[in-house]
Amino acid sequence: MRTPTTAAILAVSLLLAGTAQAQAPQSFRVISPIFGQLVSFAMPSNFAAVFENTKGGHYIREAVLKGETPERWTQMITVTGEKGMTLTPGASPEKFAGTIAGGFRSACPDSFAARPFGAMTFGRFEGFAAVIGCGRVDSGPTRHSETALLITLKGTTDYYTIQWAERGPEMDEPPVNDDRWQKRLLELGPIDLCPIVAGEAAPYPSCVNKS
């Protein structure tokens, strides 16, 4: 069993604006130094980080709804970093997303579905967003569906992902066309990458002011 660790994140209270988001949970700004840059986005306040690990050139942090665990969860927001991936020939945010989608497909070839949102720009950085999912998957306590909003970003030297996944009852096809995925993409914003300033510590004012 993985042992939860304390995530090195900054939480700055932030109210979501707009009528469409009026009933959504309050969010807090998360700014994390991951390899060569600070990764910044908004996380709903009903989530809490439960696992963090760096192994070689791979970083991962998982957050689930408060009261849930890394093993038993209904929603999870995952942040990952791949060190030095911009040096990989032919790499792009879309291809990186396709690789992750391929992992989903191999887990559920008979119930896989995907919906691309397409290429996007986060700050000045290239990205790609899609919804991918399995209608039936056997990992976890019981058979279930698992669908995820997937965002990939190409940083200065590294690649990053932000994923908002949800588990539900098993079905023939995951709900990739549901409107909630577009809303969640907006809830996570603004998403951006900031330079790491030598000697600067949390609350990373250079990145806070940029956001």
Buried (B, 14 or more C-beta within 10 A) or exposed (E): EEEBEEBEBBBBEBEBEEEEBEEBBEBBBBBBBBBBBBBBBBBBBBBBBBBBEBEEEEBBBBBBBEEBEBEEBEBBBBBBBBBEBBEEEEBBBBEBBBEBBEEBBEBBEEBBBBBBBEEBEBBEBBBBBBBBBBBBBEEEEEEBBBBBBBBBBBBEEBBBBBBBBBBBEBBEBBBBEBEBBBEBBBBBBEBBBBEBEEEBEBEBEEBBEBB
